[in-house]
Amino acid sequence: MITYNASTDRFEALLEKNANNYPRRLFGIGKINHRADDAMVKRYIKNTVIPKDRENLDEVLKGLNLKEYSEWNMYKAVNGRNGNDRCTIRPAKR
């Protein structure tokens, strides 16, 4: 589960106990109930979305209905997917 605190501008990821087929190693940790800190989550997101210097970035942003480059907004727009992934994200049920 990835959380974002807008007031502190910080991310955190909780790897929940008993999560079936959860890709724990995406954040560089493998133990259940460990937390991925802000730097780990930002690094993961940065490695998931296309880079800011990508050719034709304006067309990509237009296709995602984004006005400017933001790694987090791009990540949300594609539900955390890229061409190499076998998983996706979804909003948490609360």
Residue, then its C-alpha position, 0 to 999 in steps of 0.5 A: m500500500i502506497t500512501y502520500n501525505a500532502s502536508t509533509d510531501r512524503f510517501e510511505a509504503l506498507l507491506e501488509k502481512n498475509a498479502n497474497n502475491y504482493p510484489r514486496r521486492l519492488f521497494g527493495i525490501g522483502k520482510i513482511n510488515h517492513r515499511a518502505d520510506d519516502a526515498m524508497v517509494k520515490r525511487y520506485i516511482k521514478n524508475t516506473v514512469i517515463p523520464k522527463d527527458r523522453e522524446n515526445l514527452d508532450e504527446v505522452l502528457k497529452g495522452l494522460n491528460l496531464k498539463e505538466y510532468s509529475e512522476w506521481n501524477m503519471y504513476k497514478a494516471v497509468n495505475g502504476r503499470n509499465g510495459n514490463d509489469r505484471c501488477t498494477i495499483r488500485p485505490a485502497k478500500r477504506 
